[in-house]
Amino acid sequence: MLALAAGIGGYYYLGDQTLLVRVLVLLGAVAVTVVIAMQSEPGRAAWEFTKEARQELRKVVWPTRKETRK
């Protein structure tokens, strides 16, 4: 959470920089936060849950546009 907070703080601290630089700093902080989270057991469990949820979504038979309108 500290890395993410630092990224948000950096976004506002660099207010005089271009939007591209500010967004890159924020995305870098998010990437660092994800890497740190994946090193913990809750982070790995959340990733595993996400993968399983995607697999279940692929099994669903979704209605066509025409079926949805009816």
trRosetta pair geometry for C-beta under 8 A, 3 or more apart (Angstrom, degrees):
i j d omega theta_ij theta_ji phi_ij phi_ji
1 4 5.6 -56 -152 40 38 111
1 5 6.1 40 151 -20 70 107
1 33 7.5 70 -82 -134 24 116
2 5 5.6 -54 -144 39 32 111
2 6 6.2 36 154 -22 65 105
3 6 5.6 -51 -148 34 31 113
3 7 6.6 35 151 -20 62 103
3 29 5.6 176 154 -162 80 80
3 32 4.6 -128 178 106 144 115
3 33 4.7 -173 87 -74 116 78
3 36 6.2 145 9 3 146 147
4 7 5.6 -51 -152 33 34 113
4 8 6.6 31 152 -16 65 103
4 29 5.8 125 -115 148 37 108
4 30 6.7 57 -113 -95 88 55
4 33 4.5 42 -58 -83 94 149
5 8 5.8 -52 -148 37 34 109
5 9 6.2 35 152 -17 65 107
6 9 5.6 -54 -145 41 31 113
6 10 6.1 35 154 -22 65 107
6 29 6.0 -168 83 -126 81 128
7 10 5.5 -52 -144 36 30 113
7 11 6.5 40 152 -28 62 99
7 25 6.2 170 -149 140 76 77
7 26 5.0 108 165 -129 106 48
7 28 6.8 -177 -115 76 116 72
7 29 2.1 -135 -71 43 134 169
7 30 6.4 -162 126 -35 174 61
7 32 7.7 170 -54 42 124 114
7 33 7.5 -85 -1 -28 138 119
8 11 5.5 -44 -153 23 34 117
8 12 7.0 19 154 -5 62 102
8 26 6.9 61 -86 -121 46 97
8 29 7.3 -136 -23 102 54 160
9 12 6.2 -64 -155 43 33 100
9 13 5.8 35 151 -24 70 113
10 13 5.3 -53 -133 39 33 114
10 14 6.0 19 168 -7 68 110
10 22 7.9 174 126 -142 78 66
10 25 4.6 -126 123 156 125 134
10 26 7.2 -170 80 -69 100 61
10 29 6.8 165 36 -48 129 137
11 14 6.6 -69 -150 44 19 97
11 22 5.0 81 -145 -175 69 96
11 23 7.8 56 -123 -80 106 34
11 25 6.0 -179 -76 87 63 114
11 26 4.7 34 -76 -68 120 110
12 15 5.9 5 -173 -57 47 102
14 17 4.2 -20 169 17 101 125
14 21 6.2 -117 155 116 141 110
14 22 5.2 -175 92 -94 114 84
14 25 6.3 120 19 6 150 160
15 22 7.6 54 -94 -94 33 137
17 21 4.2 -80 153 76 129 136
17 22 5.7 154 83 -49 108 86
18 21 5.1 97 60 6 79 99
18 22 7.2 -149 97 -2 43 89
19 22 5.6 -60 -149 41 35 112
19 23 6.0 32 157 -18 71 108
20 23 6.0 -58 -145 38 26 107
20 24 6.3 27 156 -19 63 109
21 24 5.8 -56 -147 36 29 112
21 25 6.5 32 154 -21 63 104
22 25 5.8 -53 -152 32 31 112
22 26 6.5 28 151 -15 63 107
23 26 5.6 -56 -149 40 35 112
23 27 6.1 34 154 -18 68 106
24 27 5.7 -53 -141 40 31 109
24 28 6.2 37 155 -23 63 105
25 28 5.7 -53 -150 34 28 114
25 29 6.6 29 152 -18 62 105
26 29 5.8 -54 -152 34 32 111
26 30 6.5 33 150 -19 64 104
27 30 5.5 -51 -147 35 36 113
27 31 6.4 39 152 -21 66 103
28 31 5.6 -53 -149 34 32 112
28 32 6.4 31 153 -17 65 104
29 32 5.7 -52 -147 36 33 111
29 33 6.3 36 152 -21 64 106
30 33 5.6 -54 -149 36 32 114
30 34 6.4 32 153 -20 65 104
31 34 5.8 -53 -149 34 31 110
31 35 6.5 31 153 -18 64 105
32 35 5.8 -54 -149 36 32 111
32 36 6.4 31 153 -17 65 106
33 36 5.8 -56 -148 38 30 110
33 37 6.2 30 154 -20 65 109
34 37 5.6 -55 -144 38 31 112
34 38 6.3 33 157 -23 65 105
35 38 5.9 -54 -148 32 29 111
35 39 7.2 33 151 -25 58 102
36 39 5.9 -56 -164 23 36 114
36 40 7.6 25 148 -15 64 103
36 43 7.9 -171 111 -74 50 162
37 40 6.1 -61 -162 30 42 107
37 42 7.7 -71 -167 92 85 86
37 43 3.6 160 156 -111 73 132
37 46 7.6 -35 158 48 119 135
38 43 4.8 -133 -86 139 25 130
38 44 6.5 84 -159 -72 57 69
38 47 6.5 44 -117 -38 90 145
39 43 6.7 35 40 56 39 146
40 43 4.4 94 59 6 85 107
40 44 7.0 -155 91 -5 45 85
41 44 5.8 -55 -146 38 32 108
41 45 6.2 33 155 -20 66 107
42 45 5.5 -55 -144 38 33 113
42 46 6.3 36 156 -22 66 103
43 46 5.8 -51 -148 33 30 110
43 47 6.5 29 153 -17 63 105
44 47 5.6 -53 -149 36 34 112
44 48 6.3 35 152 -20 66 106
45 48 5.6 -53 -147 36 32 112
45 49 6.4 37 152 -21 64 104
46 49 5.6 -52 -149 35 32 114
46 50 6.5 36 151 -22 64 104
47 50 5.6 -52 -151 33 33 114
47 51 6.6 33 152 -18 64 103
48 51 5.8 -52 -150 35 33 111
48 52 6.4 29 154 -15 65 107
49 52 5.9 -59 -148 40 30 109
49 53 6.2 32 154 -22 66 107
50 53 5.7 -54 -146 35 29 112
50 54 6.5 31 155 -19 63 104
51 54 5.8 -55 -152 34 31 111
51 55 6.6 32 151 -19 64 104
52 55 5.6 -51 -150 34 35 114
52 56 6.5 35 152 -18 66 103
53 56 5.7 -54 -150 36 34 111
53 57 6.4 37 151 -22 65 104
54 57 5.6 -52 -148 34 34 114
54 58 6.7 38 152 -23 63 101
55 58 5.8 -53 -156 29 33 113
55 59 7.1 33 148 -21 62 103
56 59 5.7 -54 -158 28 40 114
56 60 7.3 50 147 -34 65 95
57 60 5.8 -40 -159 10 41 117
63 67 3.8 -125 -175 95 109 125
63 68 5.0 142 103 -59 121 78
64 67 4.7 97 50 8 76 102
64 68 6.9 -136 95 -7 41 88
65 68 5.6 -56 -150 34 31 114
65 69 6.6 31 154 -20 65 104
66 69 6.0 -54 -151 33 31 110
66 70 6.8 26 153 -16 63 104
67 70 6.0 -57 -151 34 33 107
